[in-house]
Amino acid sequence: MSDTAEQQAEQAERPTKRTTGRTTERTAARGVTEAARRGPAAEPAGPAGDREEPAGDRAEPADVTRRRLRERRVAVHRDARRVLARPGFITTLRERIALLRDADGLYDLDEPSDMYGNGIVAALEDRTAALLGTEAAAFFPTGTMAQQVALRCWAGRTGNPTVALHGLSHPEVHERHAFDRLSGLRPVRLTDEPRPPTADEVRGFEEPFGALMLELPLREPGYLLPTWEELTEVVDAARERDAVVHFDGARLWECTTHFGRPLAEIAGLADSVYVSFYKSLKGYGGAALAGPRTLIEEAKAWRHRYGGQVFQQFPTALSALAGLERELPRLPEYVAHARVVAAALREGFAAAGLPWARVHPEVPHTHEFQVWLPCDADDAGEAALRQGEETGTVLFSRPWDPVGPGIAFTEVGVEAAGLEWTAEDVRAAAADFATRLTA
């Protein structure tokens, strides 16, 4: 994979930042100031950015240092015998193409290819709507486009372009203010606290809003979900204010274990839902907007206006069908094992004598969670790389970020490869990592 492609993949959900010396500076939503205000034992303010740990000559140009570290990280991950997850952007083109092996079982390959959203794309839309229990669904190239279109359509129906959302939600942190600058929407923040918004915050918000957008799970503070009762109360509070409810469900697929409800029941709480085909399902890309048929028909018109009416999308659509067929049924298993991994990490760090360590949330809500350690982020990143290079085991494959004086954190995901790890394997790897960290 080229340096540019790998960098773009890692940066896809990360805020703008710049590197100066040993410090990675991010946007205000995830600044060190905020982490320091909350204190080292507080809930985290956001996920790890794409921090690059300095290596070699300090005088080396920053772009060269970043490239060397990306190459090193990718090489370690590709060569590792044991990992918790294998993200698609690290694999080769040959491995990605292999995702479509046995595609005959996914769709009739003797059918004509798609053109401007028909054929296999329409079949994917029907499959998605059926899974989510909605009248219809529309395929979009990106979730950013899908959500802008959804909320723009709702604004036309409610007559109010104001969208209430969490200050750490994806549009606020990762989309360069697209809501207001491109779609005529006006986002207002219910809260910036590192937890899902509450029903009281919805009821007590000081100005009217036409739509409430809820990100499920809320990634930035740790892939967090409310309880089912809390979620229904928040939705009811929005209804009391005559607002529609839209779910940013990029990772909605893995929420069924936490809520103890099927996908259709979860999606049924909202007026519209967006889902991603690559974040959990390992597709090549793409997203879907699901909801009432009249909304989806209007959304398809806006999709065309926004440039999302792509000529042919059969590779992406096939990969999405593969994800629905192969990955979706396994997500509850990933979530269950993530809880085993999280508990074993806590035990391993405690046995290693680390003075302070946190797994957040203690019981993961999805198959992804955060790890916080009392160390320098550069040291943690180097320890993770050396562990992979010297042992063939990669415990922490994602970058580490500084979030306060002497505090660093990263994200951990558990997928098919991680199911091979026993709790003892995790404890041993955590102890080995701690030894390298404190050496």
N, C-alpha and C positions, 0 to 999 in steps of 0.2 A: 504494500500500500504506500502511496506517496506521502511525503511529509505533510503536504497541504490537506490531503483527504483525511488522514488520521487526526490532524489537529482540529479540522472542522467537526469531525465526529465527536471528539471529546468536548468541544466547546458548545455543542448543539444546545445544551440546556444550561449553560453557565453564563453568568453575567459578565459584562465588560470589565476588564481589569488591565492593569499595566504592571510590569515587573521592574522594580528599581532595587538593585543590589540583592539583598536576601529577603525582601518583603514583597508579597503579592498583594496589590491594592484592588479591592473590589468596589462595587457600587455601595451607596450608603445603606441599602437594605441589608447588607451582610458585613458591615464594617467591624473592625476590631473594637471601635468605640462602643458599639452596641453590645458585643460579647463581654467587654469589660464591665459595662453597666450591669449586666445580668449576673456577673460573677461566675467563677469556675464551676460551681455546683448547679447553676441555673440551667433551664432548658436551652438547647442550642438555637441559634438564630438562623441557621441555614446550612446547606450541604457544602462539601468540600468543593472549592473552585479548582481550576486546572493549574494548581501550583506546580512550578518546576523547581526542583531542588538543585542548587548550584553544584556543579561537579567540575573537577579539574582546575585549570587555571582561572583564578578569579577575574583576570583581565580579559578573558575570552568574551567576545561579543554575546549579548544576551540571546540573540536569535540562534546563534550556533549552540549555545548551552541548552536552550530549549529543544532544539532538534536532536542533539545527542541524547538527552534524557528521554525524549519520546521514543527514539529508536531503541534505547536500552530497555525501556519499560515494555515495549511491544515484543522485543526479542525474548525477554524473560517470560512473558506470558505465553508466547507461542511454544517455547521450549519446555515449559513446566510440565511435570508429570501429574501434578495435583493442583487443582484450583477450585475455588468455590463457584465460579461462574466464568463463562467464556463469551464476552460481549462480541457481537457481530463485527464491529468496526476493527477489531484486532485480527480477525481471521483473513485469509487470502481470498482473492476473487474466486479461485477454484472451489474453496470451501463454501463460499456464499452461494455460488451457482448450484452446488450439490444440494442446497436446500430444496431445490425443485426436483430432485430425484424421485422417481415414482409419482410424478405429477398426474399421471393418468387416473390415479385414484382420487384426485382433488377436483377435476373438471374434465369434461369431454374435450380432449385436445384435437379432435376432428371437427369441432365447431369453428366457424369463422372467427378470426381475431377481432378484438374490440376496436371500435372507432368512436371517439368522443363520448365514452361512457356507457356504451351498450355491451352486449355479450357478457364476458366474464366479469366485467366491472358491475354490471347490473345484478349478476348472480351473487357477487360478494355483498352488495347492498342488501339484497333480500335476506341473505344468511345473517347478516348483522342485525337487521331489524327483528328477525325471528328470535335471535338470542337475547336481545334486549327487551323484547315484548312491545315494540313500538310499531306504528302503522307503516313507517317507511324509514329509509336511511339514504344518505348521499355520500359517495366517496369523495374525499378531498386529498390533494397532494400533501397538505400539511395540516396539523392541528391549529396552528396560528391562523390560517385562513378560515378553517371550519368554524372556529369560535367567534371570530369577528363577524362572519356572515350570520351565524345564529343570533347573536346579540343585536346585530343591526336589524334583522328581521323582526325580532321581538320589540325593538324600540319603535318600529313603525306601527306595530299593533297596539302597544301601550301608550304611545305618544310621549314617552319619557326616555331619553337617551342615557340616563344615569344608571350605571351598573355598580352595585355594591359588591365588594369582594374583599378578600384578605390581602393585607399589605405585602405578604410573602408569596402570593399566588403567581403562577407562571406569567400572565400578561404584565404584571407589575414589575417583575424582576428580569424577564428574559426576552421581551418582545419590543423593546425600544419605543415604548409609548404608542404602539400601533393603534390601540383602541381610539385614542383621541386624535392622533395625527392623521390617520388614514380612514377611519370608519365613522367619525363623527360621534363617537360614544364618549361618555364622561365617567371614568372610573372614580369611585370614592371608597376609601378604606374603612371597613368596619373595625378592624383592629390590626396591629402589627405584632401582637403577642405570638410567641412560638407555640401555638396550639390552634385547633380549629375554632372558628367563631361560635359564639353562643346565641341561644334564642333571645336572651335579654339584650345582647348587642344589636340584634336585628330589630327587635321591637323598639328599642330606645334610640335608634339612630336619628339624628336631629334633622334630616331632610328627606324628602321623598326620593324613591328610586323605582325604576321600572322593572329591573331584573336583579336577582340575586344569583351570583356565580359562586359555586362551591367546588373547590378542588379536592377530589377524592382519589387517593390520599393526598394530603398536603405535604409535598416533598421536602421543601426547604428546611423545616424544623425536624425532619426525621421520618418522613413517610407516615404521617399521623392520620388517624381516623377517629371520628367521634364514636360513641356507642350508638347503637341503633335508635335508642330512645332519644338521645341528644340530636341525632340527625333529623328524626321526624319532627321534633320540637322546633328546630331551626326552620325547616320547610314550612311548618304550620305558621310560624311567626311571619314569614315572608308572605304567605297567602293572606294573613290578616291585614297586611299592608297593600293588598291588591297587586303584588309583584309576582312576576313569573320566576321560575327557578330553573337555572341551567347548571348541569353538572359538567365540570371539567374532569372527565373520567379517563384521562390518558392512560391511567393504570387501574381503571375500574375493574378490569378482568380479575385482579388478584384480591379483591375486597370481600369476596363471598365468605371466606373462612372467618374473618373478624366479625362480620355482621351476622353470620349464621343464616343468611338469606340467599336465594338464587339471584342471578343477574337481573332477571326481568323484574323481580320485586324491588330490587335496589333502584334500577333505572326508572321504575314506575313512580317513584316519588317526585321526579323532576318533570318539567315540561319539555325539556330537550336534553340530550346527552351527547358529548363528544367522546370518542374512544380512539386510541392509537393502535396501529397494527405492528409497530416495531418496538415499543418500549418494553413490553412484556412478552409479546408473541414472536419476536425475532424476525419479523418481516423486513423487506427492503425499505419500507417507508409507508407513508400514507396514513389516512385517518378516515373516520366516518362521523357524520352528524346524524343522529337519530331522533325522531319525534313525530308529531302529527303530519299526515300526508300533505296538508296545505302548506305547512311551514317548510317541509322538505322540497316541495315543488318551487317555492319562492327561493329557497336556498340554492337550488340548482341554477336558477337564473343569475343570482349573484355570484355563484361559483364561476360562471362564464365571464362575467364582467371583471372579476378579480384575476382572471388569467388561469383559472384552475381547470378549464375544459381541455385537458391534455389529449392529444391525438390518439395515442395508444399507451396503455398502462398494464398490459397483461403480465409482465414479469412481477411487478409490484402486487397486482391483484392475486396472482398465483401464490406468491410468498405469504400474503395475508391469509389465504385459504389454508395454506400449510400450517400457519401459526394457530389458526382456529382449530384445526384438526389435531395437531400434535402437541402444541404447547399449552393451550387453554385447559385441557383436562388435567395437566400435571401441576398447574399453579397451586392448588391447595396442598399438594405434597411439598412443593418448594416452601410455602409459608410455614407448614408444620416443621420442616427441618430447619428453617431459619431460626425458629425458637430454640431448637436443640443447640444450634451453633452459637447463638447469643448467650445462652446459659453457660456453655462450655468456655466461651471467651472470658466471661466474668470469672469463672473458677480458675482458669489458667493464669490470668493476670494476678488474681489474689494469691495463688500459690507461688508466683514468681516474685511476690513482694513489692509490686508497684505501689507507691504510696497513695495513688488516686487514679482510678480508671472508671469509665462509665460506658455502658452499652445503652443506647437510647433508641426507642423505648426499651425498657427492661424485657418486656415480652413484645417482640416485633408485631406490628399490625399487619404487615405484608411480608414479602420475602426479602425486603431491603430494610436496612436500619443504619444507625450511626455508631461509631466508636470514638470516644473522647479519651485522650491520654495526657498525662502531665509531662510534656516534652516539647522540644523544638520540632516544628513541622519538617524542617530539612533532615533532622536526625531520623525521624520516623520514616520518611520516604526512603532514605538511604538504607535503613535497616530492612525495610520491606523488599527493596531491590536485591540486597545482598542475600537475604534468605532465599529468594527465588533462584538467584544465580548459583548459590552454593549447595542448596539442598533439592532443587527441583520442585519445591512446595511454595506456592504463592498464597499466603493468607490474606494479604491486603493488596489488591491489584489496582485500586484507584488512588489518585493523588491525595496527599495530606495537606490540610490548610491550617494556618495559625488563626486562632480566634480569641486570643487573649494572651497575657504574659505567661509564657511557659505552658500553653495549652494548645493542643492540635487535635484535629479530628478528621475522619474519613468516612466514606460510606462503604457498606458491605452488602453484597447481594448473593443470594443462594439460588442456584439453578440446578440443572440436571447433573452437572459435574460435581456439585457440592453434596449430592445425595450419597456419594461414596464415602464421605467423611463420617467417622464415628465421633461421639463426644470426646473420647480419649484422643483421637487424632487432632481435634481442634485444641484441646488443652495442651497437648505436647507442642503443637505449632505456636501457640500463644506464648508458652514458656521459652521456646527457642527465639522467638521474635523479641521478647523482653530482654533476654540475655544480650542480643545484638544491640538493642536500643540503649542499654545501660553500660555497655562495654566502654 
